[in-house]
């Protein structure tokens, strides 16, 4: 890297300028310093600065953490396929990271600053749409998400030579408590379906399909009739619905394994046939026509469900039947746990769920299905138990 030295305005002062590596925009960057002392000492200081620049240890001292985070999000927008992920990053950055760390110079950020920020987040009340009147603090899992967002931004900043040192490289991430697997038992399912059939909104079909297929909410609400073969009993997941800035949008499933075709149990196919006949009558009544490839699940007016409205309706229904902790996602988890309890192997359950790998499924459900542990121990007893009994 090049360096220049010029006499300053005050006697005994020197202006030092060092060329840095090009930024992500391709433009050259510079750092300027003022040195007071003899010229030979100023020249030595300049030589040291040039060596630091050559090792990419010299960065823009005026760059704040807030600006760094904005640049990082801009870079993610050009590469990240999911607008929902970008929206989550923006919430983390705008509501939390900038407020606690944004004013600091990026090059001066230290682990102690992050430790202090973590302590602040752990006691901070929720913000935005998730805020509550009682000032409920954010969850430990949310604190971990904030940390992960900051760590990803700093990793990118070092890779792109915006900062010389990543203060989180050896920082231990906060560990949230294990999330409890909440499911619904057979009596609860019976009560939920009975309540859904009597509800004013057409909720029975999507609830039964959710439980009988294990689809995620976005996958469920993104289904069209062309995605289901009622004769062969197959459902194909080709799209997912999500909310971006309050609007309902579609996207491709995120991974290859999420794009899948599953068989449906007979009780789901029976419900879908009944639902299709009822839907056609509703659509004709609203002057919408049959439309054999409309969304499978819609509201009373023939409009596709807004995901948040749909979840709210289901959660409210669970409250009414005495299952306040059960949500729509609990149906997906119940689908998985009941399959495992019936003896289905982890690999098959993982494929049905569209999860990235079997390890993810095992980690999530092993502790939630006591019968699996029981059968494993029983198998050990069958294998070697007689050895211990014979020697007793």
C-alpha positions as CSV (number, residue, x, y, z in Angstrom):
1,X,0.0,0.0,0.0
2,X,1.1,3.6,-0.7
3,X,1.7,6.3,1.9
4,X,2.2,10.0,1.7
5,X,3.5,12.6,4.2
6,X,3.0,16.4,4.1
7,X,3.8,19.2,6.6
8,X,0.8,20.2,8.7
9,X,-0.4,23.7,9.4
10,X,1.0,23.8,12.9
11,X,4.7,23.7,13.5
12,X,6.0,20.2,14.1
13,X,2.8,18.6,12.8
14,X,2.6,16.2,9.8
15,X,-0.3,14.9,7.7
16,X,-0.1,11.1,7.0
17,X,-2.2,9.5,4.3
18,X,-2.4,5.7,3.7
19,X,-4.1,4.0,0.7
20,X,-6.2,1.0,1.8
21,X,-7.5,-1.9,-0.3
22,X,-10.5,-1.3,-2.5
23,X,-13.9,-1.4,-0.9
24,X,-16.8,-3.7,-1.9
25,X,-17.8,-0.9,-4.4
26,X,-14.4,-1.2,-6.1
27,X,-13.3,2.3,-5.0
28,X,-10.0,3.0,-3.3
29,X,-10.2,3.9,0.4
30,X,-7.9,6.2,2.4
31,X,-7.0,6.8,6.0
32,X,-5.6,10.2,7.2
33,X,-3.7,10.8,10.4
34,X,-2.1,13.8,12.1
35,X,1.3,13.2,13.7
36,X,3.2,15.6,16.0
37,X,6.9,15.4,16.3
38,X,10.0,15.2,14.2
39,X,9.9,14.3,10.6
40,X,11.9,11.1,10.9
41,X,9.5,9.9,13.6
42,X,6.5,10.8,11.4
43,X,8.1,8.7,8.6
44,X,8.5,5.8,10.9
45,X,4.9,6.1,11.9
46,X,3.8,6.2,8.3
47,X,5.9,3.1,7.5
48,X,4.1,1.2,10.4
49,X,0.7,2.3,9.0
50,X,1.6,1.1,5.5
51,X,2.6,-2.3,6.9
52,X,-0.7,-2.5,8.8
53,X,-2.6,-1.6,5.6
54,X,-0.7,-4.3,3.7
55,X,-1.9,-6.8,6.3
56,X,-5.4,-5.5,6.1
57,X,-5.2,-4.4,9.7
58,X,-6.0,-0.8,9.0
59,X,-9.7,0.1,8.5
60,X,-12.0,3.1,8.2
61,X,-12.1,4.5,11.7
62,X,-15.2,6.6,11.0
63,X,-17.4,3.6,10.0
64,X,-20.0,3.0,12.7
65,X,-21.6,-0.4,13.5
66,X,-24.9,1.0,12.3
67,X,-23.5,1.7,8.8
68,X,-21.7,-1.6,8.8
69,X,-25.1,-3.4,9.5
70,X,-26.8,-1.4,6.7
71,X,-24.1,-2.4,4.2
72,X,-24.4,-6.1,5.3
73,X,-28.1,-6.2,4.8
74,X,-27.7,-4.6,1.4
75,X,-25.3,-7.3,0.5
76,X,-27.6,-10.0,1.7
77,X,-30.5,-8.6,-0.4
78,X,-28.5,-9.4,-3.5
79,X,-27.9,-13.0,-2.5
80,X,-30.6,-14.1,-0.1
81,X,-33.6,-15.7,-1.8
82,X,-36.0,-15.4,1.1
83,X,-37.5,-12.0,1.6
84,X,-38.8,-13.2,5.0
85,X,-35.2,-13.8,6.1
86,X,-34.2,-10.2,5.0
87,X,-37.3,-8.9,6.8
88,X,-36.2,-10.7,10.0
89,X,-32.6,-9.3,9.7
90,X,-34.1,-5.8,9.4
91,X,-36.1,-6.2,12.5
92,X,-33.0,-7.4,14.4
93,X,-30.9,-4.5,13.1
94,X,-33.4,-1.7,13.3
95,X,-35.1,-2.6,16.6
96,X,-32.1,-3.9,18.6
97,X,-28.6,-4.0,17.2
98,X,-28.5,-0.3,16.1
99,X,-30.0,0.8,19.4
100,X,-27.4,-0.9,21.6
101,X,-24.3,-0.9,19.4
102,X,-25.0,1.3,16.4
103,X,-23.1,4.4,17.5
104,X,-19.8,2.6,18.2
105,X,-17.0,2.7,15.7
106,X,-16.9,-0.7,13.9
107,X,-13.2,-1.0,14.4
108,X,-13.5,-0.3,18.1
109,X,-16.2,-2.9,18.8
110,X,-15.0,-5.3,21.5
111,X,-16.4,-8.5,23.2
112,X,-17.2,-6.4,26.3
113,X,-19.5,-4.2,24.2
114,X,-21.3,-7.4,23.0
115,X,-21.5,-8.8,26.5
116,X,-23.2,-5.6,27.7
117,X,-25.6,-5.6,24.7
118,X,-26.6,-9.2,25.6
119,X,-27.3,-8.2,29.2
120,X,-29.5,-5.3,27.9
121,X,-31.4,-7.5,25.5
122,X,-32.2,-10.1,28.1
123,X,-34.1,-7.6,30.2
124,X,-35.7,-5.6,27.3
125,X,-39.4,-5.7,26.6
126,X,-40.7,-6.9,23.2
127,X,-41.1,-4.3,20.5
128,X,-43.2,-3.8,17.4
129,X,-46.2,-6.2,16.7
130,X,-45.0,-8.6,19.4
131,X,-44.9,-6.0,22.2
132,X,-47.2,-6.7,25.2
133,X,-48.7,-4.3,27.7
134,X,-47.1,-6.1,30.6
135,X,-43.6,-5.4,29.3
136,X,-42.8,-9.1,28.8
137,X,-39.1,-9.4,27.9
138,X,-37.9,-11.1,24.7
139,X,-37.2,-14.8,24.9
140,X,-33.7,-16.3,25.3
141,X,-34.1,-17.7,21.8
142,X,-34.7,-14.2,20.4
143,X,-31.5,-13.0,22.2
144,X,-29.7,-15.9,20.5
145,X,-31.1,-14.8,17.1
146,X,-29.9,-11.2,17.7
147,X,-26.4,-12.5,18.5
148,X,-26.4,-14.7,15.4
149,X,-27.4,-11.8,13.2
150,X,-24.6,-9.6,14.6
151,X,-22.1,-12.4,14.3
152,X,-23.0,-13.0,10.6
153,X,-22.6,-9.2,9.9
154,X,-19.2,-9.1,11.5
155,X,-18.0,-12.2,9.8
156,X,-19.0,-10.6,6.4
157,X,-17.3,-7.3,7.4
158,X,-14.0,-9.1,8.1
159,X,-14.2,-11.1,4.9
160,X,-14.8,-7.9,2.9
161,X,-11.9,-6.1,4.7
162,X,-14.3,-3.6,6.3
163,X,-12.9,-4.5,9.8
164,X,-9.6,-6.0,10.6
165,X,-10.7,-8.1,13.6
166,X,-14.0,-9.9,14.3
167,X,-14.5,-9.5,18.0
168,X,-16.9,-12.5,18.0
169,X,-14.6,-15.1,16.5
170,X,-13.8,-16.6,19.9
171,X,-17.0,-15.4,21.7
172,X,-19.2,-18.1,23.1
173,X,-22.7,-17.8,21.8
174,X,-25.6,-17.6,24.4
175,X,-27.3,-20.9,24.8
176,X,-31.1,-20.7,25.0
177,X,-32.9,-23.5,26.9
178,X,-34.1,-26.5,24.9
179,X,-37.5,-25.8,23.4
180,X,-40.3,-28.0,24.6
181,X,-42.0,-30.1,22.0
182,X,-45.7,-29.3,22.3
183,X,-48.1,-31.8,20.8
184,X,-51.8,-32.6,21.0
185,X,-53.0,-36.0,22.2
186,X,-55.8,-38.1,20.6
187,X,-58.6,-36.7,22.8
188,X,-57.4,-33.2,22.0
189,X,-57.4,-33.9,18.3
190,X,-61.0,-35.2,18.5
191,X,-62.1,-32.1,20.4
192,X,-60.3,-29.8,17.9
193,X,-61.8,-31.4,14.8
194,X,-65.3,-31.3,16.4
195,X,-64.9,-27.6,17.2
196,X,-63.5,-26.9,13.7
197,X,-66.5,-28.5,12.0
198,X,-68.8,-26.3,14.0
199,X,-66.8,-23.1,13.4
200,X,-68.1,-20.4,11.1
201,X,-64.9,-20.5,9.0
202,X,-64.0,-23.5,6.9
203,X,-61.2,-24.7,9.3
204,X,-61.9,-28.4,9.5
205,X,-60.2,-29.3,6.2
206,X,-56.9,-27.4,6.7
207,X,-56.6,-28.6,10.3
208,X,-57.2,-32.2,9.3
209,X,-54.8,-31.9,6.4
210,X,-52.2,-30.2,8.6
211,X,-52.3,-33.1,11.1
212,X,-52.4,-35.8,8.4
213,X,-49.6,-34.4,6.3
214,X,-47.2,-32.6,8.7
215,X,-47.0,-29.6,6.3
216,X,-45.7,-26.3,7.5
217,X,-48.2,-23.4,7.6
218,X,-46.8,-21.8,4.5
219,X,-46.8,-25.1,2.6
220,X,-50.4,-25.8,3.7
221,X,-51.8,-22.5,2.7
222,X,-49.9,-22.5,-0.6
223,X,-51.6,-25.7,-1.9
224,X,-53.7,-25.5,-5.1
225,X,-55.9,-28.3,-6.3
226,X,-53.4,-29.2,-9.0
227,X,-51.0,-30.1,-6.2
228,X,-53.2,-32.9,-4.9
229,X,-54.0,-36.2,-6.7
230,X,-57.2,-37.4,-4.9
231,X,-57.2,-40.7,-6.7
232,X,-53.6,-41.6,-6.0
233,X,-53.6,-39.9,-2.6
234,X,-50.5,-37.8,-3.2
235,X,-49.8,-34.2,-2.3
236,X,-46.9,-32.3,-3.9
237,X,-45.3,-29.3,-2.1
238,X,-44.4,-26.8,-4.9
239,X,-44.7,-23.4,-3.1
240,X,-45.0,-21.8,0.3
241,X,-46.8,-18.7,1.4
242,X,-45.2,-16.1,3.7
243,X,-45.7,-12.6,5.0
244,X,-43.4,-9.8,3.8
245,X,-44.1,-6.4,5.2
246,X,-47.6,-7.4,6.1
247,X,-48.4,-8.8,2.6
248,X,-49.1,-12.4,1.6
249,X,-46.6,-13.6,-0.9
250,X,-45.5,-16.9,-2.5
251,X,-42.0,-18.4,-2.8
252,X,-40.4,-21.6,-3.9
253,X,-39.7,-24.1,-1.0
254,X,-36.3,-23.2,0.4
255,X,-34.5,-26.5,-0.1
256,X,-34.6,-29.5,-2.4
257,X,-36.0,-31.7,0.4
258,X,-38.8,-29.2,1.1
259,X,-40.0,-29.7,-2.5
260,X,-41.5,-33.1,-2.0
261,X,-44.4,-35.4,-2.8
262,X,-46.1,-37.3,0.1
263,X,-48.8,-39.8,0.4
264,X,-51.9,-38.7,2.3
265,X,-53.9,-40.9,4.7
266,X,-57.4,-41.9,3.8
267,X,-59.1,-39.6,6.4
268,X,-57.4,-36.6,4.8
269,X,-58.5,-37.6,1.3
270,X,-62.0,-38.0,2.5
271,X,-62.0,-34.6,4.1
272,X,-60.5,-33.0,1.0
273,X,-63.2,-34.4,-1.3
274,X,-65.9,-33.1,1.1
275,X,-64.2,-29.8,1.3
276,X,-63.9,-29.4,-2.5
277,X,-67.6,-29.9,-3.0
278,X,-68.4,-27.3,-0.3
279,X,-65.8,-24.9,-1.7
280,X,-67.3,-25.0,-5.1
281,X,-70.8,-24.2,-3.8
282,X,-69.3,-21.2,-1.9
283,X,-67.4,-19.9,-4.9
284,X,-70.5,-20.2,-7.1
285,X,-72.5,-18.3,-4.5
286,X,-69.9,-15.5,-4.5
287,X,-69.9,-15.4,-8.3
288,X,-66.3,-16.7,-8.5
289,X,-66.9,-19.8,-10.6
290,X,-65.5,-23.2,-9.9
291,X,-61.8,-22.6,-10.8
292,X,-60.4,-26.1,-10.5
293,X,-56.9,-24.8,-9.7
294,X,-57.7,-22.3,-7.0
295,X,-56.1,-22.4,-3.5
296,X,-57.4,-25.4,-1.6
297,X,-57.9,-23.5,1.6
298,X,-59.8,-20.2,1.6
299,X,-62.0,-18.1,3.9
300,X,-65.8,-17.7,3.6
301,X,-65.4,-15.1,0.9
302,X,-63.3,-17.4,-1.3
303,X,-60.1,-15.4,-0.6
304,X,-56.8,-17.3,0.2
305,X,-56.1,-17.3,3.9
306,X,-53.7,-14.7,5.2
307,X,-51.3,-16.8,7.3
308,X,-51.4,-14.7,10.4
309,X,-55.2,-14.6,10.3
310,X,-55.4,-18.4,9.8
311,X,-53.0,-19.0,12.8
312,X,-55.0,-16.7,15.0
313,X,-58.2,-18.5,14.2
314,X,-56.6,-21.9,15.0
315,X,-55.0,-20.6,18.2
316,X,-58.3,-19.1,19.4
317,X,-60.0,-22.4,18.7
318,X,-57.4,-24.3,20.7
319,X,-58.0,-21.9,23.6
320,X,-61.8,-22.6,23.5
321,X,-61.3,-26.3,23.8
322,X,-58.9,-26.0,26.7
323,X,-55.6,-26.4,24.9
324,X,-54.1,-22.9,25.2
325,X,-50.5,-23.9,24.5
326,X,-51.3,-25.8,21.3
327,X,-50.7,-23.9,18.0
328,X,-51.0,-24.8,14.4
329,X,-47.3,-25.9,14.5
330,X,-48.2,-28.4,17.2
331,X,-50.2,-30.4,14.6
332,X,-47.0,-30.8,12.5
333,X,-45.2,-32.0,15.6
334,X,-48.0,-34.3,16.6
335,X,-47.9,-35.8,13.1
336,X,-44.2,-36.6,13.6
337,X,-44.4,-37.9,17.1
338,X,-47.4,-40.2,16.4
339,X,-45.5,-41.7,13.4
340,X,-42.4,-42.3,15.5
341,X,-44.5,-43.9,18.2
342,X,-46.1,-46.2,15.6
343,X,-42.6,-47.4,14.7
344,X,-41.8,-45.3,11.6
345,X,-38.0,-44.8,11.2
346,X,-36.5,-41.3,11.6
347,X,-35.4,-41.1,7.9
348,X,-38.9,-41.6,6.6
349,X,-40.3,-39.1,9.1
350,X,-37.6,-36.6,8.1
351,X,-38.5,-36.9,4.5
352,X,-42.2,-36.5,5.1
353,X,-41.5,-33.3,7.1
354,X,-39.2,-32.0,4.4
355,X,-36.4,-31.4,6.9
356,X,-32.8,-30.9,5.9
357,X,-31.5,-34.2,7.4
358,X,-32.3,-37.0,9.8
359,X,-30.2,-35.5,12.5
360,X,-32.5,-32.5,12.7
361,X,-35.5,-34.8,13.2
362,X,-33.7,-36.9,15.8
363,X,-32.5,-33.9,17.8
364,X,-36.1,-32.5,17.8
365,X,-38.1,-35.6,18.6
366,X,-36.0,-38.1,20.4
367,X,-36.8,-36.6,23.8
368,X,-40.4,-36.0,22.9
369,X,-41.2,-39.7,22.3
370,X,-40.6,-41.6,25.5
371,X,-41.7,-44.9,23.8
372,X,-38.6,-44.7,21.6
373,X,-36.3,-44.7,24.7
374,X,-38.4,-47.4,26.3
375,X,-38.2,-49.7,23.3
376,X,-34.4,-49.0,23.0
377,X,-33.8,-50.1,26.6
378,X,-36.1,-53.1,26.1
379,X,-34.1,-54.1,23.0
380,X,-30.9,-54.0,25.1
381,X,-32.5,-56.2,27.7
382,X,-33.6,-58.7,25.0
383,X,-30.0,-58.7,23.6
384,X,-28.0,-59.2,26.8
385,X,-30.4,-59.4,29.8
386,X,-30.1,-63.2,30.1
387,X,-26.3,-62.9,30.8
388,X,-26.9,-61.0,33.9
389,X,-29.8,-63.1,35.1
390,X,-27.9,-66.4,34.6
391,X,-25.0,-65.1,36.7
392,X,-27.2,-63.8,39.5
